[in-house]
């Protein structure tokens, strides 16, 4: 058999809040984080990474995550005013003519119409999400579904050591 050379470009768009809530729910821990170092290569499956954008509501975005995504994947983190749905959708439509495949990391049914639109534009759309928190309609609409499982995350150690405070008595 002749080797097949895969020459596809892929954009990975992450709805950070949705994925974080999903893995926290599945793992039972708020300290659970996606292991992008192993997940992204698995999702790409020998295809070229064009863009990786992590959308997250709010200002409290880990500088370590931002640095890691940039250093390892030339990725970026985009803070969102409210939910990631609209900024992610805008970025996906902007990228539709520049990539062959868009992988959306979210199980949110709000993305069903986006998936339909991108497919109509000729883009392959894949969903990667935690199965128990993913819309079945979204899975069915996508070209491919990657389940995110416990092998794709890790739990940060719980730093619950509290510094003891000495009581200081004032002399009266």
RODREN-395397 format. One record per residue (C-alpha): y negated, x negated, z; residue in one letter. Coordinates in pm, whole numbers, plus 50000, padded with zeros to 5 digits. Example, Ala and Ser with C-alpha at 12.3 -4.5 7.8 and 13.67 -1.06 7.14 Angstrom:
{{50450,48770,50780},"A"},
{{50106,48633,50714},"S"},
This chain:
{{50000,50000,50000},"X"},
{{49651,49877,49918},"X"},
{{49399,49849,50198},"X"},
{{49126,50111,50189},"X"},
{{48778,49981,50253},"X"},
{{48575,50233,50449},"X"},
{{48211,50214,50353},"X"},
{{48049,50490,50554},"X"},
{{47733,50477,50759},"X"},
{{47724,50670,51083},"X"},
{{47448,50789,51313},"X"},
{{47543,50866,51673},"X"},
{{47310,51112,51847},"X"},
{{47365,51169,52219},"X"},
{{47249,51472,52418},"X"},
{{47240,51269,52738},"X"},
{{47189,51555,52982},"X"},
{{47475,51758,52831},"X"},
{{47720,51466,52830},"X"},
{{47619,51359,53181},"X"},
{{47667,51712,53321},"X"},
{{48004,51740,53142},"X"},
{{48148,51415,53275},"X"},
{{48010,51482,53623},"X"},
{{48184,51820,53619},"X"},
{{48511,51681,53481},"X"},
{{48520,51382,53716},"X"},
{{48382,51556,54024},"X"},
{{48134,51273,54077},"X"},
{{47763,51236,54008},"X"},
{{47820,50859,53978},"X"},
{{48023,50889,53656},"X"},
{{47885,50719,53345},"X"},
{{48000,50708,52982},"X"},
{{48141,50369,52884},"X"},
{{47953,50324,52557},"X"},
{{48100,49974,52512},"X"},
{{48442,50125,52443},"X"},
{{48349,50476,52321},"X"},
{{48115,50379,52034},"X"},
{{48362,50145,51859},"X"},
{{48631,50412,51901},"X"},
{{48407,50679,51746},"X"},
{{48301,50452,51460},"X"},
{{48660,50364,51369},"X"},
{{48562,50075,51136},"X"},
{{48261,50255,50991},"X"},
{{47910,50109,51000},"X"},
{{47667,50214,51269},"X"},
{{47330,50307,51119},"X"},
{{47161,50449,51433},"X"},
{{47239,50529,51792},"X"},
{{46986,50745,51975},"X"},
{{47029,50868,52331},"X"},
{{46810,51171,52405},"X"},
{{46747,51257,52769},"X"},
{{46526,51508,52942},"X"},
{{46289,51364,53199},"X"},
{{46146,51029,53284},"X"},
{{46425,50897,53508},"X"},
{{46619,50708,53243},"X"},
{{46811,50403,53357},"X"},
{{46653,50083,53231},"X"},
{{47001,49926,53240},"X"},
{{47132,50193,53001},"X"},
{{46832,50148,52772},"X"},
{{46881,49771,52767},"X"},
{{47257,49794,52716},"X"},
{{47232,50039,52424},"X"},
{{46966,49822,52261},"X"},
{{47146,49490,52312},"X"},
{{47494,49612,52214},"X"},
{{47417,49867,51941},"X"},
{{47046,49830,51854},"X"},
{{47027,50180,52000},"X"},
{{46729,50353,52151},"X"},
{{46666,50599,52431},"X"},
{{46424,50885,52374},"X"},
{{46286,51077,52669},"X"},
{{46247,51449,52593},"X"},
{{45990,51689,52733},"X"},
{{46253,51956,52795},"X"},
{{46607,51966,52660},"X"},
{{46733,51732,52389},"X"},
{{46821,52015,52149},"X"},
{{46503,52011,51940},"X"},
{{46440,51634,51927},"X"},
{{46807,51568,51845},"X"},
{{46803,51835,51574},"X"},
{{46488,51691,51418},"X"},
{{46634,51339,51417},"X"},
{{46962,51465,51266},"X"},
{{46782,51639,50979},"X"},
{{46570,51326,50921},"X"},
{{46884,51112,50902},"X"},
{{47086,51351,50685},"X"},
{{46988,51178,50360},"X"},
{{47037,50828,50508},"X"},
{{47389,50845,50651},"X"},
{{47733,50972,50554},"X"},
{{47834,51097,50899},"X"},
{{47651,51215,51208},"X"},
{{47837,51215,51538},"X"},
{{47680,51440,51800},"X"},
{{47776,51371,52160},"X"},
{{47740,51719,52307},"X"},
{{47951,52027,52354},"X"},
{{47651,52261,52349},"X"},
{{47687,52568,52124},"X"},
{{47314,52538,52047},"X"},
{{47413,52277,51786},"X"},
{{47631,52514,51577},"X"},
{{47350,52595,51331},"X"},
{{47261,52225,51305},"X"},
{{47622,52140,51222},"X"},
{{47626,52410,50951},"X"},
{{47297,52283,50806},"X"},
{{47409,51919,50799},"X"},
{{47740,52009,50635},"X"},
{{47551,52208,50369},"X"},
{{47346,51890,50307},"X"},
{{47671,51701,50240},"X"},
{{47685,51518,50573},"X"},
{{48013,51485,50759},"X"},
{{47958,51608,51116},"X"},
{{48171,51504,51408},"X"},
{{48144,51621,51768},"X"},
{{48238,51405,52067},"X"},
{{48241,51584,52401},"X"},
{{48440,51672,52711},"X"},
{{48683,51941,52599},"X"},
{{48658,52173,52901},"X"},
{{48279,52197,52865},"X"},
{{48265,52215,52484},"X"},
{{48201,52530,52284},"X"},
{{48516,52621,52088},"X"},
{{48294,52747,51804},"X"},
{{48125,52406,51787},"X"},
{{48464,52232,51765},"X"},
{{48572,52468,51486},"X"},
{{48248,52420,51291},"X"},
{{48261,52039,51299},"X"},
{{48449,51829,51046},"X"},
{{48617,51641,51330},"X"},
{{48629,51659,51708},"X"},
{{48666,51356,51939},"X"},
{{48761,51458,52293},"X"},
{{48587,51247,52558},"X"},
{{48837,51187,52835},"X"},
{{48846,50995,53162},"X"},
{{48936,50679,52969},"X"},
{{48584,50700,52819},"X"},
{{48393,50690,53149},"X"},
{{48370,50494,53471},"X"},
{{48250,50574,53821},"X"},
{{47979,50360,53971},"X"},
{{48052,50242,54324},"X"},
{{47892,50464,54583},"X"},
{{47627,50267,54769},"X"},
{{47615,50476,55082},"X"},
{{47547,50193,55323},"X"},
{{47247,50306,55516},"X"},
{{47027,50053,55678},"X"},
{{47011,50110,56047},"X"},
{{46665,50174,56172},"X"},
{{46578,50028,56505},"X"},
{{46382,50252,56727},"X"},
{{46058,50095,56832},"X"},
{{45918,50212,57160},"X"},
{{45549,50206,57206},"X"},
{{45424,50080,57537},"X"},
{{45218,50338,57712},"X"},
